[in-house]
Amino acid sequence: MKNFVIVVDMQRDFVAADGALPVPGAGDIVAPMRDWLAGLRPEETEGVLFTFDTHVPEIYAASEEAKQFPPHCVKGTPGWQLVVDPGAVDPAIPTWRLEKGVFDMWAEEGIGIVPIDGDRLRSRNRFFGDLARAGIEEVTVVGVAADYCVRWAVEGLLERAFNVTVPSMLTRGIERQIDRVAVEQWPELPVEIG
């Protein structure tokens, strides 16, 4: 049975030591994640979705997130760019992107998913519904931050009845690492921490 992969917010502002909002230790997972992505096999992987935290200064300034964190991941800036290359994924595996303006990739209405280098917009909800209808039950989630955007990505997948694996060597948190998040948030749910 095929798996689907979500790479959460592996952007320069979160990963580089001099980024606007660096996640501790995130730089250490870049090379292992690149190698892991390159090792995905088409016969086992339905696709890979890269999420982008995406902000516009005027909107961000009035947001709830701005009360906690400084401006970061402003669309089009170097800090918004990915530090892992989607081109590392076997070209036989479809790659997608989702741009989100809040922590939770499921929270915004009308958000879409497009091919990584394209513009054919698909509804996020329809996209994941189509995965489920195609028999995809397993999703692997990697990236940053374990206690924010990764956490909400996982929770949305669980609400949609997917089984989730989070490899601990490919995620980092700001204050809590993924093993602690799992114990505190999902003690009885189908989340495997690898």
C-alpha positions in Angstrom: 0.0 0.0 0.0 1.3 3.5 -0.9 2.2 6.2 1.6 1.8 10.0 1.2 4.4 12.4 2.6 4.0 15.9 4.0 7.1 18.1 4.4 6.2 20.9 6.8 7.7 24.4 6.5 11.3 23.5 5.8 12.0 27.2 5.0 15.1 29.2 5.5 13.6 31.5 8.2 12.9 28.4 10.4 16.0 26.3 9.5 19.0 28.7 9.1 20.7 29.9 12.3 20.3 33.4 11.1 16.7 33.0 9.9 13.9 35.2 11.3 12.6 32.4 13.6 15.1 29.6 13.8 13.9 26.3 15.3 16.6 24.8 17.5 18.5 22.0 15.7 16.5 22.4 12.4 19.7 22.8 10.4 20.7 19.3 11.5 17.9 17.6 9.7 18.4 19.2 6.3 20.9 16.7 4.9 19.2 13.6 6.4 15.8 14.8 5.0 17.3 15.4 1.5 18.7 11.9 1.6 15.4 10.5 2.9 13.4 12.3 0.2 15.8 11.0 -2.5 15.2 7.5 -1.2 11.5 7.6 -1.6 10.3 5.0 -4.2 7.5 5.6 -6.7 6.0 2.2 -6.0 5.6 3.1 -2.3 4.9 6.8 -2.4 1.8 8.4 -3.8 3.2 12.0 -3.6 5.0 14.6 -1.5 3.4 17.8 -0.3 5.6 20.7 0.8 3.9 23.3 3.0 5.1 26.9 3.0 4.4 29.2 5.9 3.5 32.3 3.9 3.0 35.8 5.2 2.3 39.3 3.9 3.6 42.0 6.2 0.4 44.1 6.4 -1.8 41.0 7.2 0.7 39.4 9.5 1.0 42.5 11.7 -2.6 42.2 12.7 -2.6 38.4 13.2 -2.7 36.3 16.4 0.6 34.8 15.3 2.3 38.2 15.4 1.6 38.3 19.2 3.9 35.3 19.6 6.5 35.5 16.9 8.4 38.2 14.9 7.7 38.6 11.1 9.0 35.6 9.2 8.5 33.7 5.9 7.4 36.8 3.9 6.4 35.5 0.5 9.1 36.0 -2.1 12.0 36.7 0.4 15.0 34.4 0.9 13.5 33.4 4.3 10.4 32.0 2.6 12.4 29.7 0.3 12.7 26.0 1.0 16.1 24.6 2.2 15.3 21.1 0.9 15.0 20.8 -2.8 11.8 19.1 -4.1 13.9 18.0 -7.0 15.5 15.5 -4.7 12.3 13.5 -5.0 12.2 10.9 -7.8 10.5 12.6 -10.7 8.0 9.7 -11.0 6.6 10.8 -7.6 4.2 13.9 -7.9 5.3 16.8 -5.7 2.9 19.5 -4.5 2.9 22.7 -2.5 0.5 24.3 -0.1 0.9 28.0 1.1 -0.7 28.8 4.4 -1.0 32.0 6.4 -1.4 30.4 9.8 0.1 27.6 11.9 -2.6 25.0 11.0 -2.6 23.9 7.3 -6.3 22.9 7.8 -7.6 26.2 9.3 -8.0 28.5 6.3 -11.0 28.2 4.1 -10.5 28.0 0.3 -6.8 27.0 0.5 -5.5 25.1 -2.4 -2.7 22.7 -3.4 -0.8 23.1 -6.6 2.0 21.1 -8.3 5.3 22.2 -7.0 6.2 23.9 -10.3 2.7 24.5 -11.6 -0.4 26.5 -11.0 -3.3 24.1 -11.4 -5.1 24.7 -8.1 -6.9 21.8 -6.4 -9.0 22.2 -3.2 -7.1 21.0 -0.2 -10.1 19.2 1.2 -10.8 17.5 -2.2 -7.1 16.6 -2.6 -7.1 14.7 0.7 -10.5 13.2 0.1 -9.2 11.9 -3.2 -6.2 10.4 -1.4 -8.5 8.5 1.0 -10.8 7.4 -1.9 -7.7 6.1 -3.7 -7.0 3.8 -0.7 -4.1 5.9 0.8 -4.3 5.3 4.6 -0.7 6.1 5.7 0.9 9.6 5.8 4.4 10.4 6.9 5.0 13.9 8.3 8.4 15.5 8.6 9.6 19.1 9.2 9.3 22.0 11.6 8.1 22.9 14.1 7.0 19.7 15.9 5.1 21.6 18.6 3.3 24.0 16.2 2.8 23.4 12.4 3.8 19.7 12.5 1.4 19.1 15.4 -1.6 20.7 13.6 -0.8 18.9 10.3 -0.9 15.6 12.2 -4.1 16.4 14.0 -5.8 17.3 10.8 -4.7 14.0 9.2 -6.0 12.1 12.3 -9.4 13.9 12.0 -9.5 12.7 8.4 -8.9 9.1 9.5 -5.3 8.7 8.2 -2.7 6.8 10.1 0.4 9.0 10.7 4.1 8.3 11.1 6.5 11.1 12.2 10.2 10.2 12.0 11.8 11.9 15.0 15.1 12.3 13.2 13.4 14.4 10.6 11.5 16.9 12.8 12.4 19.5 15.4 10.4 21.5 17.8 10.7 24.9 19.3 9.9 24.0 23.0 8.8 20.3 22.7 10.2 17.6 20.5 7.8 15.2 18.6 8.0 12.4 21.2 6.8 14.7 23.9 4.1 16.2 21.6 2.9 12.6 20.9 2.6 11.7 24.6 0.9 14.9 25.5 -1.4 15.4 22.5 -2.1 11.9 21.0 -1.7 9.2 23.6 -4.5 7.0 22.3 -4.3 7.9 18.6 -2.7 6.1 15.6 0.5 8.1 15.4 3.8 6.3 15.2 6.9 8.1 16.2 9.8 6.6 14.2 
